[in-house]
């Protein structure tokens, strides 16, 4: 499994971000649910509100035992 980290910067106010974030989470999760993939969507707003949706549909959600090209396996969305 290869994690993908997408970061979006907005020009919304904190209040607008907090209002829109749940809708964005629902939209992205709805799209990803149609695909045969395991996913985690995490949204952190400017005022540190965190929304998450996880759907580990596939057994490949765990990091591979031997990552390709000698890369080091890391947890999804490692800080």
N, C-alpha and C positions, 0 to 999 in steps of 0.2 A: 504494500500500500504506500502510496506517495501522497502525503498531505498537501493540500493547497491552501494557502493563507492569502486572502484578499482583504485589503484594507481600503476603506472608503473615507474620505474626508468630506464633511458637509459644511455648508455655510448657513445651516439652519440655526435658529435660536435653540437654547436648551429645552424650552417648553415644546417647541415644534418637534425637536428630535425625540423627546419622550412620547409625544403623541403618535409620531410616524413609525418609530422603531418596531412596535408590535405588528403593524401591518406589513412592514418589510420582512420581518421574520416569518410571518405566515405565508407571504408570497414566495419567498425563497424555499421554504420547507415544502410548499405545495408543488413547486417545480421539481425539486430533488426527489420527492416521494414517487414521482413517475419514472425515475431512473433506477436501474438495478445496482445502486451504490449505497454504501454506508456513508453517513455524513453527520457532521456537527456544524451547526450555524451558531455563531456567538456574536452578539451585538453589544458593544460597550458604548454608552452615550457619553457626551461631554461631562455630565455630572455624575459619572461612574455608575449609572444604572446598567445592569447586565441582564440580557435576555438570551436564553439558549434553547436550542432544539436539537436533540440527538436522535438518530434513527439508524442504529447499527444493524442493518438488514443482512449483511454478508458476514460470513465467518472470517473474511479477510480483514475485518476491522482491526485486529491485532497487528502490530508491526511485524513485518516478515522477519524470520529468523536470520536470513542472510540477505541483507539489502543489496541491490545491484551496485556495481562499480565500487565496492568497498565502502559505501556510505555508511554512516552510523545511524541505526534505527532510533528515532526519537518519538515520544508521545505526540499525538495530534495537538496542535496549537500550543506547543511548549513555550513558556515565557522565557 
